[in-house]
């Protein structure tokens, strides 16, 4: 199956959420807060997708100043399509689109920590965060 890659600045929240769930990234994203997801997509500087036929199988969502740094906020690949180089290609294309003179920065999901050194990224030991001031809405109970 051929995978195609494209900039997709108007990716729909519904399609994005569906992929987040299929990639397991939904565990750490506000998929039950549609306004937050809509805002995340609207304010991204770069959204690149990977599709198998018409099915969304990967997405990269980044914030960049296109001169110094690019923060790769979301890198999601459908579990059924992982280990095929899709994440690596989305990273490469994101960095290229933002400008290879920018430093690409990301925070790894716990299960992906060992993936990034494998593709040539360097671990950084100094990351600092401030927590949200208000919690995201809770997920509805599972049925």
C-alpha positions in Angstrom: 0.0 0.0 0.0 1.4 3.4 -1.0 1.7 6.1 1.7 1.4 9.7 0.5 2.4 12.8 2.5 0.9 16.2 2.2 0.6 19.5 4.1 -3.0 19.5 5.4 -3.6 22.8 7.3 -7.4 22.2 7.3 -7.4 18.7 8.9 -10.7 18.2 10.6 -10.8 17.8 14.4 -12.8 14.6 13.9 -10.2 13.0 11.7 -7.4 14.2 14.0 -9.1 12.7 17.1 -9.8 9.4 15.3 -6.0 9.1 14.5 -5.0 10.1 18.0 -7.1 7.2 19.3 -5.7 4.8 16.7 -2.1 5.9 17.6 -2.6 5.7 21.5 -1.7 9.4 21.7 -5.3 10.1 22.7 -4.2 9.1 26.2 -2.3 12.3 26.5 -4.4 14.7 24.4 -7.7 16.4 25.1 -9.8 14.3 22.7 -12.9 14.8 24.8 -12.6 18.6 24.6 -13.5 19.5 21.0 -12.8 23.2 21.4 -9.3 22.5 22.6 -8.6 20.1 19.6 -10.1 22.7 17.2 -7.8 25.4 18.7 -4.8 23.0 18.6 -5.3 22.5 14.8 -6.2 26.2 14.1 -3.0 27.5 15.7 -0.5 25.0 14.4 2.0 26.4 12.0 2.5 23.1 10.2 0.2 20.1 9.8 1.5 17.3 7.7 -0.3 14.0 7.1 0.4 10.5 5.9 -2.4 8.7 4.1 -2.9 5.2 2.9 -5.4 5.6 0.1 -7.8 8.1 1.7 -7.3 6.8 5.3 -5.3 9.1 7.6 -2.5 7.0 9.1 -0.1 9.6 10.4 0.0 13.3 11.4 2.7 15.8 12.5 1.5 19.0 14.1 4.2 21.6 14.8 4.7 25.2 16.0 7.5 27.1 14.4 9.1 30.5 14.0 10.7 29.2 10.8 14.1 30.7 11.8 15.3 29.2 15.0 13.1 26.5 16.5 10.3 24.1 15.6 8.3 22.4 18.3 6.9 19.1 17.1 3.9 19.0 19.4 2.2 15.9 18.0 3.5 13.0 16.0 0.9 10.3 15.7 1.0 7.1 13.6 -1.8 4.6 13.5 -0.6 1.5 15.5 -1.5 -0.7 12.5 0.9 1.3 10.4 3.8 1.7 12.8 7.3 0.4 12.0 7.0 1.4 8.3 9.0 4.6 8.5 6.0 6.9 8.5 6.9 8.7 11.7 10.5 9.2 10.5 9.3 10.6 7.2 6.8 12.9 8.9 9.6 14.2 11.1 11.9 14.7 8.1 9.2 16.6 6.1 8.2 18.7 9.1 11.8 19.8 9.7 12.2 20.5 6.0 9.0 22.5 5.8 10.0 24.6 8.9 13.5 25.1 7.6 16.5 22.9 8.2 18.2 25.7 10.1 15.6 25.4 12.9 16.2 23.1 15.8 13.4 20.5 15.9 12.2 19.9 19.5 9.7 17.4 20.8 8.6 15.8 24.1 8.4 12.0 23.7 5.4 10.0 24.8 6.5 7.5 27.4 6.2 4.5 25.0 8.2 6.3 22.3 11.3 7.4 24.3 13.5 4.8 22.8 12.3 5.5 19.2 13.8 8.9 18.8 17.5 8.1 19.4 17.1 5.3 16.9 16.3 7.8 14.2 19.1 10.1 15.0 17.6 12.6 17.5 19.6 13.6 20.6 18.1 13.4 24.1 18.1 16.7 26.0 18.3 16.5 29.8 16.9 20.0 30.5 13.2 20.4 29.8 11.0 22.6 32.1 7.3 22.9 32.2 4.6 24.8 34.0 1.3 22.9 34.7 -2.0 24.0 33.2 -3.9 26.4 35.5 -7.1 24.6 34.9 -7.7 20.9 34.2 -9.1 19.7 30.9 -12.6 18.3 31.0 -12.7 14.7 32.2 -13.3 11.9 29.7 -16.8 10.5 29.8 -17.1 7.2 31.6 -16.4 4.1 29.5 -19.4 2.0 28.6 
